[in-house]
Amino acid sequence: MWLPLHTVCLRGQTVRGRSLVASILKRRANANVALFSHSAGLRAQTCTALRFRKHGDPSQVVQLENVDLPPLGANDVLVKMLAAPINPSDINMIQGTYALLPDLPAVGGNEGVAQVVELGSQVKSLKTGDWVIPKDAGLGTWRTEAVLAENDVISLPNDIPLLSAATLGVNPCTALRMLSDFEDLKPGDTVIQNAANSGVGQAVIQIAAARGINSINVVRDRPEFTQLSDRLKAIGATHVIKEEALRRPEIKELFKICPKPKLALNGVGGKSATELLRHLQFGGSMVTYGGMAKQPVTVPVSALIFKDVKVRGFWVTQWKKDHSNDGRAFRGMLDELCNLIKQGKLTAPACTEVGLQDYSKALDAAMQPFTSAKQVLIM
């Protein structure tokens, strides 16, 4: 069920300038200072949000609008959005091609971090100044402030980097679950993945490295392949290869120094997915979480019969729904990820910070092929 969208804000409160994150962090130091007047009649009645009234090309249908502020209920929290990324699923939702679509008009964005600035009278689990992220998709995070139900958000430590917090709820969670839930991977085992430069791919590399698991990372050929390979190896990638290498005899040389993978992670589909399957060890699993090529996954009959491979799918939104009645599961996953962040073993993907007023530039950049940086809206 799609949750109603409640959006609020301070007029004209868009952070811009050379160091947007620095401005946010400066505000953090004043967390106990109220950002709103709580006196009756003095609170702003509208806010700034990125909304779309119909599905289509994001550059055409997304508009920066003022949206009415609902009253704060007893079980609600008033939050100030700090940062929110633009993910492929956000783009697909606007285009109308995603599995989960909101009632229109809707506020864009499914991920981000906010700071609690006011509590409803019955709120028990949060306090003013807490950082929170959405528990699930559908809250609409591309806005400056929001009134949200206490049960729709979960707290994070506010001593982790802002960009790590803003990008924690989707890609790192997807990576951790896929590395944990499909094969019993031990130190020295191998995972192979395509889309290795994606947000999920970079999280897979780092979490696998932290667990002592080898990673074979497949990326499309590009002019700056060497620089990309160096960057992925710097965050823990064991091997970085071009897609073409999967179809060449020299791939056998790689498996002389690295065990064949137990697990393949597919975010592309098409021929790329088929090639991943071919290199799985007997009884291994391929897990599909994305389809950037917009082509079906073809499974060779021989892989099923003679290698007994398992072909699975994963959607983190469904995982969250399945565990919505067990707060310990999500809490435990976030705690594990935050501990890796604090240990310096998990960093945010390369990000470009963009002020909310410059959303058009951010949306255009997010839709470009071979994009190397995640666009993050700073409020």
VOBASE-820264 format. One line per field, with one value per residue (C-alpha): residue number from 1; residue in one letter; x, y, z. Coordinates in pm, 1 decimal. Layout:
N
margu c(NUM, ...)
zanu c(A, ...)
u c(X, ...)
v c(Y, ...)
w c(Z, ...)
//
This chain:
379
margu c(1, 2, 3, 4, 5, 6, 7, 8, 9, 10, 11, 12, 13, 14, 15, 16, 17, 18, 19, 20, 21, 22, 23, 24, 25, 26, 27, 28, 29, 30, 31, 32, 33, 34, 35, 36, 37, 38, 39, 40, 41, 42, 43, 44, 45, 46, 47, 48, 49, 50, 51, 52, 53, 54, 55, 56, 57, 58, 59, 60, 61, 62, 63, 64, 65, 66, 67, 68, 69, 70, 71, 72, 73, 74, 75, 76, 77, 78, 79, 80, 81, 82, 83, 84, 85, 86, 87, 88, 89, 90, 91, 92, 93, 94, 95, 96, 97, 98, 99, 100, 101, 102, 103, 104, 105, 106, 107, 108, 109, 110, 111, 112, 113, 114, 115, 116, 117, 118, 119, 120, 121, 122, 123, 124, 125, 126, 127, 128, 129, 130, 131, 132, 133, 134, 135, 136, 137, 138, 139, 140, 141, 142, 143, 144, 145, 146, 147, 148, 149, 150, 151, 152, 153, 154, 155, 156, 157, 158, 159, 160, 161, 162, 163, 164, 165, 166, 167, 168, 169, 170, 171, 172, 173, 174, 175, 176, 177, 178, 179, 180, 181, 182, 183, 184, 185, 186, 187, 188, 189, 190, 191, 192, 193, 194, 195, 196, 197, 198, 199, 200, 201, 202, 203, 204, 205, 206, 207, 208, 209, 210, 211, 212, 213, 214, 215, 216, 217, 218, 219, 220, 221, 222, 223, 224, 225, 226, 227, 228, 229, 230, 231, 232, 233, 234, 235, 236, 237, 238, 239, 240, 241, 242, 243, 244, 245, 246, 247, 248, 249, 250, 251, 252, 253, 254, 255, 256, 257, 258, 259, 260, 261, 262, 263, 264, 265, 266, 267, 268, 269, 270, 271, 272, 273, 274, 275, 276, 277, 278, 279, 280, 281, 282, 283, 284, 285, 286, 287, 288, 289, 290, 291, 292, 293, 294, 295, 296, 297, 298, 299, 300, 301, 302, 303, 304, 305, 306, 307, 308, 309, 310, 311, 312, 313, 314, 315, 316, 317, 318, 319, 320, 321, 322, 323, 324, 325, 326, 327, 328, 329, 330, 331, 332, 333, 334, 335, 336, 337, 338, 339, 340, 341, 342, 343, 344, 345, 346, 347, 348, 349, 350, 351, 352, 353, 354, 355, 356, 357, 358, 359, 360, 361, 362, 363, 364, 365, 366, 367, 368, 369, 370, 371, 372, 373, 374, 375, 376, 377, 378, 379)
zanu c(M, W, L, P, L, H, T, V, C, L, R, G, Q, T, V, R, G, R, S, L, V, A, S, I, L, K, R, R, A, N, A, N, V, A, L, F, S, H, S, A, G, L, R, A, Q, T, C, T, A, L, R, F, R, K, H, G, D, P, S, Q, V, V, Q, L, E, N, V, D, L, P, P, L, G, A, N, D, V, L, V, K, M, L, A, A, P, I, N, P, S, D, I, N, M, I, Q, G, T, Y, A, L, L, P, D, L, P, A, V, G, G, N, E, G, V, A, Q, V, V, E, L, G, S, Q, V, K, S, L, K, T, G, D, W, V, I, P, K, D, A, G, L, G, T, W, R, T, E, A, V, L, A, E, N, D, V, I, S, L, P, N, D, I, P, L, L, S, A, A, T, L, G, V, N, P, C, T, A, L, R, M, L, S, D, F, E, D, L, K, P, G, D, T, V, I, Q, N, A, A, N, S, G, V, G, Q, A, V, I, Q, I, A, A, A, R, G, I, N, S, I, N, V, V, R, D, R, P, E, F, T, Q, L, S, D, R, L, K, A, I, G, A, T, H, V, I, K, E, E, A, L, R, R, P, E, I, K, E, L, F, K, I, C, P, K, P, K, L, A, L, N, G, V, G, G, K, S, A, T, E, L, L, R, H, L, Q, F, G, G, S, M, V, T, Y, G, G, M, A, K, Q, P, V, T, V, P, V, S, A, L, I, F, K, D, V, K, V, R, G, F, W, V, T, Q, W, K, K, D, H, S, N, D, G, R, A, F, R, G, M, L, D, E, L, C, N, L, I, K, Q, G, K, L, T, A, P, A, C, T, E, V, G, L, Q, D, Y, S, K, A, L, D, A, A, M, Q, P, F, T, S, A, K, Q, V, L, I, M)
u c(0.0, 135.7, 171.3, 22.8, 273.3, 311.2, 553.2, 664.9, 944.9, 1100.7, 1050.2, 1354.5, 1566.4, 1785.2, 2154.3, 2386.3, 2749.0, 3091.1, 3059.0, 2699.6, 2780.7, 2981.0, 2669.6, 2468.4, 2732.3, 2744.1, 2371.5, 2430.1, 2635.6, 2323.2, 2094.7, 1925.0, 1823.2, 1466.5, 1440.8, 1073.9, 869.2, 638.3, 397.0, 49.2, 11.7, 383.9, 492.9, 535.6, 230.8, 408.5, 734.5, 954.0, 932.9, 1008.8, 676.4, 548.0, 181.3, 208.7, 455.0, 706.2, 1049.6, 1179.8, 1315.4, 963.7, 736.7, 930.0, 866.4, 981.5, 662.8, 531.1, 333.1, 97.9, 215.1, -16.2, -58.5, 179.3, -4.6, 58.2, 256.0, 431.9, 771.3, 863.7, 1192.6, 1432.4, 1565.5, 1943.6, 2036.3, 1864.2, 2018.5, 1876.4, 1866.8, 1773.2, 1457.1, 1355.8, 1388.9, 1189.7, 916.9, 881.4, 877.9, 602.7, 802.5, 879.8, 703.2, 586.9, 407.3, 259.2, -72.2, -25.0, 78.6, 377.1, 704.6, 1007.6, 1281.2, 1279.6, 1601.5, 1772.9, 1858.7, 1668.4, 1698.3, 1412.9, 1315.6, 980.8, 802.6, 437.4, 314.0, 311.1, 646.6, 870.9, 1149.7, 1298.8, 1424.9, 1493.1, 1822.4, 1811.5, 1905.0, 1647.3, 1601.4, 1283.9, 1205.1, 1057.3, 1006.4, 733.1, 781.5, 912.6, 1248.6, 1314.3, 1184.2, 1310.8, 1098.9, 829.2, 579.2, 618.4, 479.9, 722.3, 688.0, 788.1, 1144.5, 1438.1, 1725.8, 2092.4, 2397.9, 2468.6, 2846.2, 2876.2, 2939.1, 2631.0, 2660.9, 2699.5, 2379.7, 2191.4, 2280.6, 2257.3, 1899.9, 1895.2, 2223.3, 2431.7, 2129.0, 2083.6, 2451.7, 2461.3, 2148.7, 2262.9, 2602.0, 2435.4, 2110.9, 2178.1, 2510.2, 2713.1, 3020.7, 3337.7, 3666.9, 3848.3, 3527.7, 3448.1, 3157.6, 3131.7, 2918.7, 2838.2, 2747.7, 3042.0, 3061.3, 2701.9, 2608.0, 2523.4, 2840.8, 3065.5, 2894.4, 2935.7, 3308.5, 3358.1, 3141.4, 3297.3, 3647.1, 3556.1, 3451.1, 3760.1, 3563.9, 3721.7, 3530.0, 3547.3, 3402.0, 3276.4, 3231.1, 3157.3, 3453.5, 3506.9, 3786.4, 3867.6, 3866.3, 4210.4, 4111.1, 3785.8, 3967.9, 4215.4, 3933.1, 3743.0, 4059.3, 4129.0, 3800.9, 3869.6, 3800.1, 4009.8, 3981.0, 3825.6, 3762.9, 3577.8, 3261.7, 3439.7, 3688.2, 3412.4, 3389.2, 3762.3, 3979.9, 4205.9, 3930.2, 4046.9, 4379.4, 4196.7, 4040.1, 4384.3, 4451.0, 4094.3, 3829.8, 3530.6, 3245.4, 2973.5, 2760.3, 2690.6, 2513.4, 2334.6, 2226.0, 2234.3, 2055.4, 2091.1, 2416.5, 2605.5, 2391.8, 2434.6, 2812.3, 2806.4, 2610.5, 2867.6, 3140.5, 2954.0, 3081.4, 2857.2, 2544.1, 2612.6, 2351.2, 2291.1, 2085.2, 1929.8, 1853.7, 1844.4, 1810.1, 1993.7, 2027.1, 1646.9, 1699.2, 1573.7, 1797.0, 1868.3, 1964.4, 2149.9, 1989.5, 2332.9, 2383.9, 2065.1, 2120.1, 2493.7, 2583.2, 2258.0, 2280.2, 2010.0, 1856.5, 1702.7, 1584.9, 1612.9, 1426.6, 1521.3, 1175.8, 1019.5, 1274.1, 1178.1, 808.7, 868.9, 1052.6, 832.0, 698.4, 1048.4, 1223.4, 1532.9, 1616.9, 1635.9, 1796.4, 2061.5, 2140.5, 2177.9, 2396.0, 2626.1, 2656.8, 2714.6, 2987.8, 3161.7, 3132.9, 3283.7, 3569.4, 3643.7, 3549.5, 3238.5, 3224.8, 2957.6, 2984.2, 3132.3, 2873.6, 2803.3, 2626.4, 2356.8, 2133.1, 1760.4, 1707.9, 1946.3, 1744.3, 1717.9, 2095.2, 2101.3, 1825.7, 1995.4, 2328.2, 2167.8, 2028.0, 2354.0, 2524.5, 2854.9, 2773.8, 3048.1, 2895.1, 2563.3, 2368.7, 2273.0, 2032.0, 2143.5, 1856.5)
v c(0.0, 341.6, 575.6, 928.2, 1199.2, 1473.9, 1749.6, 2057.9, 2314.3, 2648.0, 2901.9, 2946.2, 2719.0, 2563.3, 2520.0, 2614.3, 2703.0, 2550.3, 2308.8, 2205.7, 1929.3, 2171.6, 2383.5, 2083.8, 1975.9, 2327.7, 2300.3, 1968.7, 2148.7, 2346.4, 2044.2, 2165.5, 2492.9, 2473.7, 2514.0, 2604.6, 2832.5, 2604.7, 2879.4, 2848.6, 3025.6, 3096.1, 2775.2, 2796.6, 2664.3, 2551.2, 2387.0, 2311.1, 1967.2, 1799.7, 1662.2, 1494.8, 1501.2, 1244.1, 977.5, 1052.6, 1194.7, 1327.6, 1640.0, 1719.1, 1611.7, 1691.8, 2041.2, 2233.0, 2326.1, 2458.8, 2190.5, 2235.9, 2136.8, 1899.3, 1928.0, 1728.9, 1427.1, 1267.9, 983.4, 1196.5, 1362.8, 1679.3, 1627.0, 1844.4, 1656.3, 1683.3, 1489.7, 1254.6, 1065.4, 1008.6, 632.9, 442.3, 321.0, 682.5, 755.2, 441.9, 541.1, 880.4, 715.1, 480.9, 163.4, 59.8, -220.2, 24.0, 339.5, 617.4, 793.6, 1117.8, 1387.5, 1242.3, 1364.2, 1195.7, 1007.9, 694.3, 733.7, 1000.6, 1115.6, 1367.8, 1526.4, 1525.6, 1880.1, 1827.6, 1533.8, 1445.2, 1402.9, 1019.8, 963.4, 742.5, 598.2, 922.4, 1252.1, 1594.1, 1598.8, 1229.0, 1134.3, 911.5, 732.1, 582.3, 224.9, 162.1, 312.6, 562.5, 847.1, 1093.4, 1229.2, 1504.6, 1782.8, 2014.8, 1899.8, 1642.3, 1524.9, 1148.1, 875.6, 759.9, 402.9, 499.4, 599.5, 446.3, 623.1, 624.3, 742.0, 1104.2, 1060.4, 886.5, 1087.5, 1260.5, 1104.1, 756.9, 809.0, 946.9, 647.0, 370.7, 249.9, 96.0, -7.0, -117.5, -304.5, -477.3, -571.4, -707.2, -917.3, -1071.6, -1160.0, -1311.4, -1479.4, -1695.4, -1877.4, -1958.2, -1758.8, -1813.4, -1619.8, -1717.3, -1780.5, -1576.5, -1361.3, -1233.8, -934.3, -711.0, -342.4, -330.7, 47.4, 93.2, 187.7, -174.7, -292.4, -66.9, -177.8, -544.8, -489.3, -333.6, -572.0, -873.2, -739.5, -687.7, -1055.0, -1185.8, -1278.2, -1240.7, -1030.3, -1044.8, -719.0, -682.5, -339.0, -218.5, -102.2, 274.4, 521.8, 562.7, 190.3, 198.0, 480.3, 304.3, -23.8, 149.5, 317.4, -9.2, -188.7, 93.5, 15.5, -359.8, -517.3, -830.6, -831.3, -583.7, -704.4, -587.3, -766.5, -888.6, -1078.6, -1310.2, -1459.5, -1504.6, -1808.3, -1606.0, -1599.1, -1954.3, -1809.2, -1599.4, -1907.6, -2058.9, -1794.0, -1732.4, -1996.7, -2014.6, -1808.7, -1955.7, -1644.8, -1421.7, -1087.2, -956.1, -595.4, -584.0, -878.1, -993.4, -1149.6, -1017.5, -1227.3, -1537.3, -1500.9, -1471.8, -1798.7, -1980.3, -1915.5, -2023.6, -2332.0, -2637.4, -2560.5, -2186.6, -1910.5, -1613.4, -1339.7, -1072.1, -736.1, -507.0, -501.3, -200.2, -357.8, -397.4, -742.7, -1076.7, -1317.3, -1626.5, -1938.7, -2211.0, -2551.6, -2699.8, -2472.4, -2605.2, -2971.0, -3019.9, -2747.0, -2734.2, -2354.9, -2164.2, -1853.3, -1616.1, -1258.7, -996.7, -671.9, -492.6, -331.0, -677.3, -782.1, -481.5, -562.4, -925.8, -817.2, -520.4, -696.3, -775.4, -447.1, -634.3, -758.1, -412.6, -264.3, -535.3, -483.8, -107.0, -154.8, -389.9, -144.0, 154.2, -37.8, -98.4, 272.9, 368.8, 122.4, 283.4, -37.1, 98.7, 438.8, 611.3, 580.3, 870.5, 1148.4, 1486.7, 1724.4, 1939.2, 2202.4, 2135.4, 2436.4, 2274.7, 1953.7, 1961.4, 1935.1, 1648.1, 1453.4, 1493.6, 1375.6, 1075.6, 952.5, 967.5, 640.0, 551.0, 785.1, 761.3, 964.1, 941.8, 1267.0, 1370.0, 1653.8, 1866.2, 2052.1)
w c(0.0, -95.8, 195.8, 181.0, 105.8, 365.7, 272.2, 462.4, 447.9, 526.0, 250.3, 31.3, 250.1, -19.2, 57.9, -225.6, -272.8, -296.7, -6.4, 42.3, 287.4, 500.1, 536.4, 649.4, 898.9, 1040.7, 1109.8, 1285.6, 1546.9, 1629.4, 1644.4, 1959.8, 1801.6, 1673.1, 1296.3, 1316.1, 1535.8, 1731.9, 1828.7, 1686.4, 1356.5, 1309.0, 1138.5, 761.5, 576.5, 259.7, 164.7, -135.2, -298.8, -631.4, -754.5, -1066.4, -1166.0, -1445.7, -1553.2, -1825.2, -1894.2, -1559.0, -1727.0, -1845.0, -1559.3, -1239.6, -1102.4, -794.8, -610.7, -281.8, -96.7, 196.0, 542.7, 730.4, 1108.0, 1327.1, 1467.8, 1805.3, 1644.6, 1384.1, 1359.2, 1176.4, 994.1, 800.6, 496.9, 479.6, 165.1, -80.7, -375.8, -721.3, -781.3, -1100.2, -927.4, -864.8, -1235.7, -1325.4, -1080.1, -1247.2, -1589.0, -1470.7, -1536.0, -1177.5, -989.9, -721.8, -834.3, -620.7, -645.2, -833.8, -774.1, -588.8, -441.2, -596.2, -415.2, -200.6, -5.8, 204.1, 553.0, 763.7, 1107.9, 1356.5, 1458.0, 1634.4, 1799.0, 1829.6, 2186.6, 2168.2, 1996.2, 2212.0, 1996.1, 1863.8, 1999.4, 1855.6, 1664.5, 1565.3, 1212.0, 1042.8, 710.3, 558.0, 651.7, 309.6, -33.9, -106.2, 141.3, -118.1, -3.1, -259.5, -36.8, 227.8, 521.5, 593.9, 853.1, 880.1, 1101.5, 1371.6, 1245.6, 890.7, 981.1, 1167.1, 1337.7, 1238.9, 1433.1, 1339.8, 1361.7, 1023.6, 704.9, 567.1, 221.8, 373.5, 571.4, 271.0, 52.8, 314.8, 288.3, -60.1, -222.4, 78.8, 216.0, -119.7, -132.2, 222.4, 182.0, -146.8, 0.2, 307.6, 204.1, -104.5, -57.2, 253.2, 154.0, 352.8, 348.3, 29.0, -168.0, -477.9, -596.0, -953.3, -1047.9, -1342.0, -1298.6, -1059.4, -1078.3, -963.7, -609.4, -533.0, -703.4, -498.3, -177.0, -277.7, -332.2, 11.3, 212.4, 37.6, 110.5, 475.9, 490.9, 311.0, -2.1, -347.3, -598.3, -977.3, -1101.6, -1455.9, -1615.5, -1965.8, -2169.7, -2167.9, -2239.7, -1870.4, -1791.0, -1626.2, -1391.8, -1304.7, -1241.8, -1012.2, -820.8, -768.1, -658.4, -413.7, -233.6, -223.0, -563.4, -617.3, -997.1, -1243.5, -1599.7, -1910.0, -2020.3, -2333.7, -2116.8, -1992.4, -2341.4, -2401.1, -2323.5, -2091.9, -1830.6, -1750.1, -1637.0, -1379.2, -1225.4, -1171.6, -906.5, -790.1, -710.0, -939.8, -795.2, -578.1, -628.3, -929.1, -892.0, -1199.3, -1233.5, -1614.2, -1776.6, -2136.7, -2255.7, -1956.0, -1720.9, -1936.7, -1924.0, -1544.1, -1528.9, -1739.6, -1484.9, -1170.7, -993.7, -964.2, -762.3, -748.3, -753.1, -978.4, -814.4, -1034.3, -873.2, -1177.6, -1554.8, -1691.4, -2038.0, -2052.4, -2199.5, -2063.2, -1878.1, -2088.7, -1894.6, -2089.1, -2046.1, -1982.8, -1683.0, -1525.5, -1605.1, -1569.5, -1319.2, -1119.7, -1093.0, -908.7, -1065.4, -812.7, -781.9, -509.5, -439.6, -118.7, -98.0, -75.7, 187.0, 398.7, 362.7, 454.8, 771.6, 859.4, 1169.0, 1294.8, 1364.8, 1484.4, 1133.4, 975.1, 1285.8, 1289.8, 921.1, 963.2, 1270.5, 1079.0, 791.2, 1021.4, 1203.6, 870.2, 792.8, 1128.6, 1071.1, 733.9, 548.8, 373.9, 209.4, 4.8, -372.4, -562.6, -529.8, -683.9, -446.3, -607.1, -449.5, -471.6, -698.8, -950.5, -968.1, -1349.4, -1382.0, -1134.1, -1310.8, -1647.8, -1507.7, -1335.2, -1667.7, -1862.7, -1965.6, -1800.6, -1514.4, -1254.0, -971.0, -787.7, -786.8, -432.2, -362.1, -67.6, 95.5)
//
